[in-house]
Amino acid sequence: MNSLDLPGRPETTRVVVAMSGGVDSSVVAGLLARQGYEVVGVTLQLYDHGAAVHRAGSCCAGQDIEDARRVAETLGIAHYVLNYEERFRKAVIDPFAQSYMTGETPIPCVSCNQTVKFSDLLETARELGADALATGHYVRSRRSGAHRALFRPVDSDRDQSYFLFATTQAQIDYLRFPLGDLPKSQVRAMAEDMGLSVAAKQDSQDICFVPRGRYSDVIAKLKPAAASPGEIIHIDGRVLGRHEGILHYTIGQRRGIGIATGEPLYVVHLDAERARVVVGPREALETHRLFLRQVNWLGDEPLEALPADGMELFAKVRSTRPPAPARLFHRDGVTWVELHEGEAGVAPGQACVLYSDDMNNARVFGGGFIGRSERRAEAEALLSRLEHLPV
């Protein structure tokens, strides 16, 4: 058995490494090459790299592709660049823009992993005769019965399990995550030791296809109708002002709303059909119940086997928050989560990821996208009344 928990010796085992041009995936390639695996690096060109050659904090574009090439040369491994721009546009960018138009807060990194990276690239790895596809994600996987299960990484500050909840069981069985047991500081030290040019490279932070972090610029270009002006209305029914398009707002936003009333107001609802931005006090944001769609369940027993009174676990509705106590229910094809402590600023389109506990070694039970949420009864009643007000 080799270090990737695959049958056979490393020298007879081919592994495709998804190389983004960053330090993490580069170290994965170097680590496996040092261990004697036959490593094949593959880099995906996902969007027009001409405009992004000098962008810091991005990935999968001009300079990043060149960085991946240099790393492959340094390591002496095969390296291929695959043009996935059209596929990426259809599978990730277009749905992202469409979701924003409907007042949602989408997470394109999840969609990218779901489609381009762990579906298309994984299939390419199989076609290349690879025994596994390895990535630089900070997450762990290990055997659990006849399959593999996902777990949070050692370095909780780098935990990327939130963005991998939609990974299917078949994909998990084929994927490997060599960095899950390592802290980021050690990974950078390893890159220096390997003599890699990317050892001190800045980590990617922005959504790769969003220049300067301005979602509105991308959406306005792809979906001009999303920039339609409309009313800013208080949850109690008062019209407070006008806006230049709901694409400029997200649930939970406080700054930059464009009105001054002397009281702190937050965006509590986006009514795309009526082009309304609904604002209100912070308490109007508090949510305890989340209804999920496109659920990917990775537990040992099927969702249908959950007891009537639900399953106690932990849930995470933001990538930057720790998992919090919750209870999962599934009945008549409907899946929902009760948050014991409540959460503010929950928006449709966000992910709700489920864990066994809140520790570093917590198992990832999957999750789903938030279809809708239920707030306090008073807020729900006011929002319902607003739906019947004339535009």
C-alpha positions in Angstrom: 0.0 0.0 0.0 1.4 3.4 -0.9 1.1 6.8 0.9 -2.1 7.7 -1.1 -3.8 4.6 0.2 -3.8 3.1 -3.3 -2.9 -0.5 -4.3 0.6 -0.9 -5.9 3.9 0.8 -5.4 4.4 4.5 -6.1 6.6 3.9 -9.1 3.8 1.9 -10.8 1.1 4.4 -9.8 0.1 7.3 -12.0 -1.5 10.4 -10.3 -2.8 13.5 -12.1 -2.3 16.6 -10.0 -4.6 19.6 -10.6 -2.0 22.4 -10.8 -3.5 25.9 -10.4 -0.1 27.7 -10.4 -0.3 28.3 -6.6 1.9 27.1 -3.9 -0.5 24.4 -2.5 -1.0 22.4 -5.7 2.6 22.9 -6.6 3.7 21.3 -3.3 1.3 18.4 -3.9 3.0 17.7 -7.3 6.5 18.0 -5.7 5.6 15.9 -2.7 4.2 13.0 -4.9 7.1 13.2 -7.3 9.5 12.9 -4.5 7.7 9.8 -3.2 8.2 8.2 -6.6 4.8 8.5 -8.1 4.4 9.0 -11.9 3.0 12.6 -11.7 1.1 14.3 -14.5 0.3 17.9 -13.9 -2.8 19.4 -15.5 -3.7 23.1 -15.5 -7.1 24.4 -16.6 -7.4 27.7 -18.4 -10.8 28.7 -17.2 -11.3 32.3 -18.5 -9.8 35.0 -20.6 -6.3 35.1 -19.1 -5.1 38.1 -21.2 -6.8 40.5 -18.8 -5.7 38.7 -15.7 -2.0 38.2 -16.3 -0.9 40.7 -13.6 -3.8 40.1 -11.2 -2.7 39.1 -7.7 -4.9 36.7 -5.8 -6.5 35.0 -8.8 -6.0 31.5 -10.2 -6.3 29.6 -13.4 -5.3 32.4 -15.7 -2.3 33.9 -17.5 0.5 34.2 -14.9 -0.8 31.2 -13.0 -0.5 29.0 -16.0 3.1 30.1 -16.6 3.8 29.5 -12.9 2.4 26.0 -13.1 4.6 25.3 -16.2 7.7 26.5 -14.4 7.0 24.3 -11.4 6.5 21.3 -13.6 9.8 22.0 -15.3 11.5 22.3 -12.0 10.0 19.0 -10.8 10.7 17.2 -14.1 7.1 16.1 -14.5 4.7 16.0 -17.5 2.4 19.0 -17.7 -0.6 19.8 -19.8 -2.8 22.9 -20.1 -6.4 22.3 -21.0 -8.7 25.1 -22.4 -11.9 24.8 -20.4 -13.1 28.4 -21.0 -16.3 27.5 -22.8 -17.2 24.8 -20.3 -16.4 27.1 -17.3 -18.6 29.9 -18.8 -21.6 27.6 -19.2 -21.2 25.7 -16.0 -20.0 28.4 -13.6 -20.1 32.0 -14.8 -23.5 32.0 -16.5 -25.3 30.3 -13.6 -23.5 32.7 -11.2 -24.9 35.7 -13.0 -28.4 34.2 -13.3 -28.5 33.4 -9.6 -27.6 37.0 -8.7 -30.4 38.2 -10.9 -32.9 36.3 -8.8 -31.6 37.9 -5.6 -29.5 34.9 -4.5 -25.9 34.9 -3.2 -24.2 32.1 -5.2 -20.9 30.4 -4.5 -19.2 29.8 -7.8 -16.2 28.0 -6.2 -18.6 25.2 -5.2 -20.0 25.0 -8.8 -16.5 24.9 -10.2 -15.5 22.0 -8.0 -18.9 20.3 -8.8 -18.6 20.5 -12.5 -15.3 21.5 -14.1 -12.7 20.3 -11.6 -14.3 17.2 -10.0 -16.3 16.1 -13.0 -14.6 17.1 -16.3 -11.0 17.1 -15.0 -11.6 13.9 -13.1 -12.8 12.2 -16.3 -9.7 13.5 -18.0 -7.6 12.0 -15.3 -9.3 8.6 -15.8 -8.7 8.9 -19.6 -5.0 9.4 -18.9 -4.9 6.2 -17.0 -4.4 7.8 -13.6 -5.1 5.9 -10.4 -6.1 9.1 -8.6 -6.6 12.8 -9.0 -4.8 14.8 -6.3 -5.5 18.5 -5.5 -4.1 21.1 -3.1 -7.3 21.5 -1.1 -7.0 21.6 2.6 -9.3 18.8 3.6 -8.7 15.1 4.5 -10.1 11.9 3.3 -9.7 8.4 4.6 -11.3 5.0 4.4 -14.7 4.5 6.0 -16.0 1.0 5.3 -16.1 0.3 1.6 -15.6 3.9 0.7 -13.7 7.1 1.7 -15.1 9.9 3.8 -14.2 13.6 4.0 -12.9 15.3 7.2 -11.9 18.8 8.1 -8.1 19.4 7.8 -5.5 19.8 10.6 -5.1 23.6 9.7 -8.6 24.9 10.6 -7.6 28.4 9.3 -7.3 26.8 5.8 -10.3 24.6 6.0 -11.8 24.2 2.5 -14.4 21.6 3.3 -17.2 24.2 2.9 -16.5 24.4 -0.8 -16.3 20.7 -1.3 -19.6 19.6 0.3 -21.1 18.8 -3.2 -18.3 16.2 -4.0 -20.0 12.9 -4.7 -19.1 9.6 -3.1 -17.7 8.3 -6.4 -15.5 11.4 -6.7 -14.3 11.2 -3.1 -13.2 7.6 -3.7 -11.0 8.7 -6.6 -9.7 12.0 -5.2 -6.7 12.5 -2.9 -5.9 15.5 -0.7 -2.2 15.3 0.4 -2.2 18.6 2.3 -5.0 17.8 4.7 -2.6 16.7 7.5 -0.3 19.7 7.1 -0.4 23.3 8.3 0.0 26.1 5.7 3.3 27.2 7.2 4.9 23.8 6.6 3.6 23.7 3.0 5.4 27.0 2.2 8.5 25.7 3.9 8.3 22.6 1.7 7.9 24.7 -1.4 11.1 26.6 -0.5 12.9 23.3 0.1 11.9 22.1 -3.3 13.2 25.3 -4.9 9.8 26.2 -6.3 9.4 29.7 -7.8 5.9 30.0 -6.2 7.0 29.4 -2.6 6.1 33.0 -1.5 3.3 33.5 -4.0 0.2 35.2 -2.6 -2.8 32.9 -2.0 -5.8 33.3 -4.3 -8.6 35.2 -2.6 -11.1 36.6 -5.0 -13.4 34.7 -7.3 -11.1 34.1 -10.2 -13.3 35.7 -12.9 -14.3 38.7 -10.9 -11.9 41.6 -11.4 -11.1 43.5 -8.2 -13.8 41.7 -6.4 -16.6 43.7 -8.0 -19.4 41.2 -8.7 -21.6 43.9 -10.1 -19.3 44.7 -13.0 -19.4 41.1 -14.2 -23.2 40.7 -13.7 -24.1 44.0 -15.3 -22.1 43.0 -18.4 -23.6 39.5 -18.7 -27.1 40.3 -17.5 -27.9 44.0 -18.1 -31.5 43.5 -16.8 -30.0 42.9 -13.3 -29.1 46.6 -13.2 -32.8 47.7 -13.4 -33.5 50.4 -10.8 -36.2 50.0 -8.2 -37.4 50.9 -4.7 -35.6 50.6 -1.4 -38.4 49.7 1.0 -38.5 49.3 4.7 -39.8 45.9 6.0 -42.7 47.9 7.5 -43.8 49.1 4.1 -42.3 52.6 4.0 -40.5 53.6 0.7 -37.2 55.0 1.7 -35.5 55.6 -1.7 -34.3 54.2 -5.0 -31.6 51.9 -6.1 -29.8 51.2 -9.4 -30.1 47.4 -9.4 -30.4 44.6 -6.9 -27.1 43.2 -8.1 -25.4 45.9 -5.9 -26.9 44.4 -2.7 -26.6 41.2 -0.6 -28.6 39.9 2.3 -27.1 41.2 5.6 -25.4 44.2 4.0 -25.3 47.4 6.1 -22.9 49.7 4.5 -23.5 51.3 1.1 -27.3 50.9 1.0 -27.7 54.5 -0.2 -30.2 55.8 2.4 -29.8 57.7 5.7 -32.6 57.3 8.3 -30.8 57.7 11.6 -31.2 54.1 12.4 -29.0 51.1 11.5 -30.6 49.3 8.6 -29.7 46.0 6.9 -30.7 44.4 3.6 -33.1 41.7 4.8 -34.6 40.6 1.5 -34.1 41.0 -2.3 -37.3 40.9 -4.3 -36.0 40.3 -7.8 -39.5 40.1 -9.4 -40.4 43.6 -8.2 -36.8 45.0 -8.3 -37.2 45.8 -4.6 -34.5 46.0 -1.9 -36.1 45.4 1.5 -34.3 46.8 4.5 -34.9 46.5 8.2 -33.4 46.2 11.7 -30.8 43.5 12.5 -33.3 41.4 14.3 -35.3 40.9 11.1 -32.3 39.0 9.7 -32.3 36.3 12.4 -32.9 32.9 10.9 -33.3 29.5 12.6 -34.7 27.2 9.9 -33.1 26.6 6.5 -34.6 24.6 3.7 -32.0 23.0 1.4 -32.0 22.1 -2.3 -29.6 20.0 -4.3 -28.6 18.1 -1.2 -25.5 16.0 -1.4 -25.6 13.6 1.6 -22.4 11.7 2.5 -23.6 10.0 5.7 -23.4 6.3 6.1 -27.2 5.9 6.2 -29.5 7.5 3.6 -31.4 10.7 4.4 -34.6 8.7 4.3 -33.4 6.7 7.3 -33.2 9.8 9.6 -35.4 9.5 12.6 -38.5 11.6 12.7 -37.0 13.9 15.4 -34.0 14.5 13.2 -30.3 14.1 13.6 -28.1 16.2 15.9 -25.0 17.6 14.1 -23.2 20.8 13.3 -23.8 23.2 10.4 -21.9 25.9 8.7 -23.5 28.6 6.6 -20.4 30.7 5.9 -17.0 29.6 5.0 -15.4 31.9 7.6 -17.5 30.7 10.5 -17.0 27.5 12.6 -19.6 24.8 12.5 -22.5 25.5 15.0 -24.9 23.1 16.7 -28.0 22.2 14.5 -30.5 19.5 13.8 -31.1 17.9 10.4 -34.6 16.8 9.2 -35.7 15.0 6.1 -39.4 14.3 5.4 -41.4 13.7 2.3 -38.5 14.7 0.1 -37.9 17.9 1.9 -34.6 18.6 3.8 -34.2 21.3 6.3 -31.9 22.3 9.2 -32.8 23.9 12.5 -30.0 26.2 13.8 -29.9 26.1 17.6 -28.2 29.4 17.9 -29.7 31.2 14.9 -27.8 33.0 12.2 -28.1 36.5 10.7 -27.7 37.4 7.0 -28.5 34.0 5.5 -29.3 34.3 1.8 -30.7 31.9 -0.8 -27.9 30.4 -2.9 -25.5 30.1 0.0 -24.3 26.7 1.1 -25.2 25.0 4.4 -22.5 22.3 5.1 -23.0 19.6 7.7 -20.5 18.1 10.0 -20.3 15.5 12.8 -18.9 18.1 15.3 -17.0 21.3 15.4 -13.5 19.8 15.9 -10.6 19.6 13.4 -11.3 16.0 12.7 -15.0 16.4 12.1 -16.5 14.3 9.3 -18.2 16.2 6.5 -21.7 14.9 6.0 -22.3 16.9 2.8 -24.9 19.7 2.7 -27.0 21.6 0.3 -27.8 25.0 -1.1 -30.2 27.2 0.8 -33.4 27.5 -1.1 -35.2 29.6 1.5 -35.1 30.4 5.2 -37.6 31.1 7.9 -37.0 34.1 10.1 -38.8 35.2 13.3 -42.6 35.1 13.0 -42.8 38.9 13.1 -40.4 39.3 10.2 -42.0 36.6 8.2 -45.4 38.2 8.6 -44.1 41.6 7.4 -42.3 40.1 4.4 -45.5 38.3 3.5 -47.5 41.5 3.6 -44.9 43.3 1.4 -45.5 40.7 -1.3 -49.1 42.0 -1.7 -48.2 45.7 -1.8 -48.4 47.3 -5.3 -45.2 48.3 -7.0 
